Amino acid sequence: MREKLGLLVCVWFLLYGSSVGRFVVEKNSLKVISPESLKDVYDCTIANLGVGVPQHGGTMFGTVIYPKVNQKACKNFDDFYISFKLRPGTLPIILLADRGDCYFTLKVRNAQDAGASAILVVDDRIEPLITMDTPEEDDGPDDYLKNLTIPSAFITKAFGDNIKSALSRGDLVNINLDLSNSFPHPDERVKYEFWTNSNYECGPKCENQIEFVKNFKGAAQMLEQKGHAQFTPHYITWYCPEAFLLSKLCRSQCINRGRYCALDPEEGFRRGYEGRDVVVQNLREACFFKVANESGKPWLWWDYVNDFAIWCPMKEKKYNKQCADQVIQSLGSRLTNALETPMQIKRNPVLKAEQEAQMGEGTHGAVTISPTLIINNKHYRGKLDKETVLKAICSGFQQTTKPAIYLSEDYHLNFVF
């Protein structure tokens, strides 16, 4: 079944993702300070590994080390009696590691355990930069991703080879990893999107997402109510390739004749909830936002999804329409008849609009990772927590148009710390 699932997802990207939209890899800057022969600014991509991603808005200055052994960082450096721990008066160590033989997450964990302050992973082939992400099949402990705290970045093979050559000559390679790129400033109000999914049974990523919604709700609602930000939630779905329409896989994961699909929460296809249940709840939440937005109260979405996660958990078998309607009634809201649209028809207007927005034509590019935060049409790379996201949204204002609330001590006390 896993092989079929993998094939289906690959077919979807071939038929839908690559031909309709474009996937945008967000780049950051890496500046070489020394040696003189390499002094320049280079592109890199910041990893999206669990919560071990850097806080937006900072920089790190350090010395690059390329070890003589364990160059792919797939083994624990203690086995080689190697340590990169900081000592008084020394610069942070940035480990240079080669791609291959193990997951990116393991490389980062081994670098962090050895005391490195950051890790640069060098591509092993000539190709455009990619974004390192957590593998779905990673069988590490459920909580180890939460403990990844050092920044990690991906660089091209050519750039990595030049660093290695400089180090082999005995040069001191010092770099400044720049995480402070400001988001574009189209006007005096920051626009941001949260691409999510109502599946709450996907492990640490889903738990982190639920926690983020709970903690960020107050700040998000305040920003919206005061006119400082415009927020829009979105939901990731995919369609079943025609050749698989009659398969158990698609029938359990899709509605509307295979047009809108989501992964099975338990990945078992024979127990618990199915992907189609997730799609229907995605539709319910998207419709709720549509109605709330049209009534001038878009911030109610945060109340709804937070309360639904608390009142209607999958583990207690309450993830259903009856519980969802109770949450809606408690908020004094009502849905349109969008959910009454027969599931047998070809297209649902709300989900159709979501799939089109997911492709990001002419704006931010295709969204393929859940959850994804987009600020002023630029993919956010950073921790999905209140403090870091607020810093990122704050950087979406020009200095002269930044609301006074961002500069006040009370704001930081109430909403950042």
Buried (B, 14 or more C-beta within 10 A) or exposed (E): EEEEBEEBBEBBBEBBBEEEBEBBBBBBBBBBBBBEEBEEEBBBBBBBBBBBBBBBBBEBBBBBBBBEEBBBBBBBBEEEEBBBEBEEEEEBBBBBBBBBEBBBBBBBBBBBBBBBBBBBBBBEEEEEBEBBBBEBEBEBEEEBBBEBBBBBBBBBBEBBEBBBEBBEEEBEBBBBBBBBBBBEBEEEBBBBBBBBBBBBBBEBBBBBBBBBBBBBBBBBBBBBEEEBBBBBBBBBBBBBBEEBBEBEBBBBBBBBBBBBBBBBBBBEBEEBBBBBBBBBBBBBBBBBBBBBBEEEBBBBBBBBBBBBBEBBBBEEEBBBEEBBBBBBEEBEBEBEEBBEBEBEEEEBEBBBEBBEBBBBEEEBBBBBBBBBBBBBBBBBBBBBBBBBBBBBBBBBBEEEEBBEBBEEEEBBEEBBE
